């Protein structure tokens, strides 16, 4: 465990809140001395079209009188063993639940000041720095034709034309292409994030030809629900070398013109790149279009207002289209940049409860002793960082905090994290442990490991759990696995059988019934078999389980929501980019839940 400055760490956690600060006087000693620093990945300022932080942990209700929970005021406590497995002891003060302890586990669930955890859409820029598919790889390793996965924006979904390398791809790093070879229908590429409402989004693209016979166009899509239901800001490139802007609404396949402007330029040549920017807030949107080689105009090109309820949220993306009569097909649209500067989801995920998760120095043996009681009384009412506080400090927008422990030598120990460095196709393989995030070597009981190059500021799913439970909260860790089950293994699959603590629930065999979630509580590890690939019995390091997260609690819709570091979201998240972060089905993670474990 590391030495910690309480005030600076609580200040950083307070920066993650928007309603109530954490009083430093309420802090207790915590495991990592920290000082505020520049965030590892600071998001750009929110535009006029968005409100609120990217992620937050806020204290709700009226100012909390923590003295009501102080040990001198708590009064007599009663301890009762609860029915069911694992064996749990509930501690009460009168009718009020104070704590729940689990035999064999160090984690203790405590009642404390009410908090709300939430996350909103994070900003990102996709410059298509990948190859999809990569011809240098063996055929079995190549991705299907398309645009792959954006960094933190989710997976690109492509539609229209025929399935083949020529229609959609990223064949040269820095350039996604869309081939228009007919005039029957448009080509669509959208990000699989359906809940975006207010947004500041832009794209840059160019055609390889000046069209003949009739125009070609590309459009920035927003509020996209499908080819027959969306808004689009469309630049039309005419046979005269002119560019016109039209903002259109499509509903039930019918197109309505909302605004137009042009010509915006003449003498436009093949390969001249143009940018479109849409800033949307509620029913209003500002649209600006300009040559990419020049500066963005200070005023929007057009402004619209439309209150179509069915399109208040949806995907963002790009459409390419060759108008009937265009005679020099095929035409290639090349997209060099797609950027979400700021955005908000129509319904950001939020979890509100009074549960705090802290750790005993040793597993609870089932006996409610004066020593254990003294520890619980010392925690009562404390607003010092707990498991969930630390876990939130790696989500989008979390401020960076440097550690003063000599082993980390001033490296960031908290702050917004990515998942891992991408490969040639833009995929993010497993590999970023907690010490990779800090870019520091680490000596484990079984071996010393050096940080992997290029992984600073990144945490994969098990690295995220080890950073929270291991580095910050002092649970032992090993480089591989510990047969004695006293230390956290490196891989999520090994955590199923070798993590310290107790098993709460597990799927009954391959294809068996889902784990019973009746005893699930915040702070529990949730482990998944997402890829549904059986482990290799000849390989002791191959496992059925391939993903791990931390259960957070019930969200506003009553669904069980968890935190985990995910490839599609490029880092720790409680949100639903490319798959809902909930244990209630249907859904990829609800269907894949394998084990619930309590540290």
Secondary structure by P-SEA (a helix, b strand, c coil): cccccaaaaaaaaaaacccccccccccccccccccccccccccccccccccccccccccccccccccccccccccbbbbbbbccccbbbbbbccccccccccccccbbbbbccbbbbbccccccccccccccccccccccccccccccccccccbbbbbcccccccccccccccbbbbbbccccbbbbbbcccccccccccccccccccccccccccccccccccccccccccccccccccbbbbbbbcccccbbbbccccccccccccccbbbbbbbbbcccbbbbbbcccccccccccccccccccccccbbbbbbbbbbccccccccbbbbbccccccbbbbcccccccccbbbbbccccccccccaaaaaaaaaacccccccaaaaaacccccbbbbbbccccccccccccccccccccccccccccccccccccbbbbcccccccccccccccccaaaaaaaacccccccccccccccccccccccccccccccccccccccccccccccccccccccbbbbbccccccccccccccccccbbbbbbcccccccbbbbbbcccccccccccccccccccccccccccccccccc
